Amino acid sequence: MQHDKNVTATVGHLIDGQIVHEHGRSQPVFNPATGASSTSVELASPALVERAIASAEQAFAAWRETPPLKRARVMMKLKQLLEQHADEIAQLITAEHGKVLADAHGELQRGIENIEYASYAPELLKGEHSRNAGPGIDSWAEHQALGVVAGITPFNFPAMVPLWMWPMAVVCGNCFILKPSERDPSSALRIAQLALEAGLPPGVLNVVNGDKAAVDALLRDPRVKAVSFVGSTPIAEAIYAEGCKHGKRVQALGGAKNHAVVMPDADIQNAVSAMMGAAYGSCGERCMAVPLIVAVGNETADRMIAGLKTEIAKMKVGPGSDNGNDMGPLVTRQHFEKVKAYVDSGVAEGARLLVDGRGLKVKGHEEGYFLGPCLFDEVRPGMKIYQEEIFGPVLGIVRAHSLAEAMQLINDHEYGNGTCIFTRDGEAARHFTDHIQVGMVGVNVPLPVPVAYHSFGGWKRSLFGDLHAYGPDAVRFYTKRKTITQRWPSAGVREGAVFSFPSHHA
């Protein structure tokens, strides 16, 4: 295992309200802007994961009986604490992920919005009631907690994605085990500590850092009733299969290859500006990034390229801690090499590389994982850079003759996470939104990420499971419905046996 002689601090785990250290396996956490490491993260053993599950299981009996309003008040207090500590958390994100501070603040704010939604728990969980569903019969439905549930989250949003999961899970009465990415674990752990300060009882939220060994322990332990995952499609598919095999409810969000259709009538400058952020924001390390533009008509493609090249030339790439920069580094050396290999592949397969970011060097940060923005033209289906999720600052132009051809390209792709169309034509936009086979759609909006009171998720091989993340679907995912039908016969009335199937008719 790779170690660094300069490592000085170790990130442990949060179990039963305490930071614990196992002193077993660990790995370095690198600053992507410098390539150096001053921190390591412990990798939990299966025994430590079992200890966290036992803590959650013990806390569940009291937490499920805690009134939803009291649970919601913990979320309200946590929102205040996160706002107070926003600068600290953003700095943790940037130091370990590399994204610029403004982007880190934006990520945290979107996470806070999910906490705000979770604070509506008394309304979300109040169920349904029907008086006199039949003669003297009342019927109602309740949302009951599952028990111990778990979440496995990715490196690209180390604060936001955990906040998609555990706040809704715990306000629904569950106890949660969070396994954040081992590449950038500190922000999730710090937020969990603030949740304790906000009043969350010990054991309700536990954090175990680790790798596949920790994930496998969560997937196989029968005490864990549900698992939510966000990451790449091959891993999402494997986690879905393994979790289902062990009888769990599983929600696994996978990869994406999002297309932006630009019509000839679009506001090209607006489309260019939107695509700059969609393609190169957070160094392209977003599942909702847009790495492909489908330009309808050669003139549209040429105008988009001219505008993009002009804007790319203005971009500032450097350490995320400098808010004067537009784009930071990729998250690890290995990921840098992977993305660079995709650019090499695009050139080899015949796409035209118009802007080449492979030779970028940032002064004073020569060991950082910096790849400049790359722009391809004449990208075609079948090319590796068209088919596969790159997760880097690589944007490709695909040329199409018509909206129908553009839509067919999107509908034929294995992923169906997000897409968008730029147009002034309401009829074209309506046709696009009605018939495109993608889960999240934008019209003149490049990143159609739903707000916290809607739910997030794609179609096809971008989602495994029936329910989307956060929002209303989170209530359904983290609870089980119980329906009660009740009757109290009148005093002194004795009824004979009834052998027909019961109905509610008088």
Stockholm file with secondary structure:
# STOCKHOLM 1.0

chainA/1-506         MQHDKNVTATVGHLIDGQIVHEHGRSQPVFNPATGASSTSVELASPALVERAIASAEQAFAAWRETPPLKRARVMMKLKQLLEQHADEIAQLITAEHGKVLADAHGELQRGIENIEYASYAPELLKGEHSRNAGPGIDSWAEHQALGVVAGITPFNFPAMVPLWMWPMAVVCGNCFILKPSERDPSSALRIAQLALEAGLPPGVLNVVNGDKAAVDALLRDPRVKAVSFVGSTPIAEAIYAEGCKHGKRVQALGGAKNHAVVMPDADIQNAVSAMMGAAYGSCGERCMAVPLIVAVGNETADRMIAGLKTEIAKMKVGPGSDNGNDMGPLVTRQHFEKVKAYVDSGVAEGARLLVDGRGLKVKGHEEGYFLGPCLFDEVRPGMKIYQEEIFGPVLGIVRAHSLAEAMQLINDHEYGNGTCIFTRDGEAARHFTDHIQVGMVGVNVPLPVPVAYHSFGGWKRSLFGDLHAYGPDAVRFYTKRKTITQRWPSAGVREGAVFSFPSHHA
#=GR chainA/1-506 SS CCCCTTCCEEECEEETTEEECCCSCEEEEEETTTTEEEEEEECCCHHHHHHHHHHHHHHHHHHHTSCHHHHHHHHHHHHHHHHHTHHHHHHHHHHHHCCCHHHHHHHHHHHHHHHHHHTTHHHHTCCEEEEEEETTEEEEEEEEECSEEEEECCSSSTTHHHHHHHHHHHHTTCEEEEECCTTSCHHHHHHHHHHHHTTCCTTSEEECCCSHHHHHHHHHCTTEEEEEEESCHHHHHHHHHHHHHTTCEEEEECCCCCEEEECTTSCHHHHHHHHHHHHHGGGGCCTTCCCEEEEESHHHHHHHHHHHHHHHHHCCBCCTTSTTCSBCCCSCHHHHHHHHHHHHHHHHTTCEEEECCTTCCCTTCTTSCCCCCEEEESCCTTSHHHHSCCCSSEEEEEEESSHHHHHHHHHHSSEESEEEEECSCHHHHHHHHHHCCCSEEEESCSCCCCCTTSCBCCEETTEESSSCBSHHHHHHHTEEEEEEEEECCCTTCCCCCCCSCCCCCC
#=GC SS_cons         CCCCTTCCEEECEEETTEEECCCSCEEEEEETTTTEEEEEEECCCHHHHHHHHHHHHHHHHHHHTSCHHHHHHHHHHHHHHHHHTHHHHHHHHHHHHCCCHHHHHHHHHHHHHHHHHHTTHHHHTCCEEEEEEETTEEEEEEEEECSEEEEECCSSSTTHHHHHHHHHHHHTTCEEEEECCTTSCHHHHHHHHHHHHTTCCTTSEEECCCSHHHHHHHHHCTTEEEEEEESCHHHHHHHHHHHHHTTCEEEEECCCCCEEEECTTSCHHHHHHHHHHHHHGGGGCCTTCCCEEEEESHHHHHHHHHHHHHHHHHCCBCCTTSTTCSBCCCSCHHHHHHHHHHHHHHHHTTCEEEECCTTCCCTTCTTSCCCCCEEEESCCTTSHHHHSCCCSSEEEEEEESSHHHHHHHHHHSSEESEEEEECSCHHHHHHHHHHCCCSEEEESCSCCCCCTTSCBCCEETTEESSSCBSHHHHHHHTEEEEEEEEECCCTTCCCCCCCSCCCCCC
//
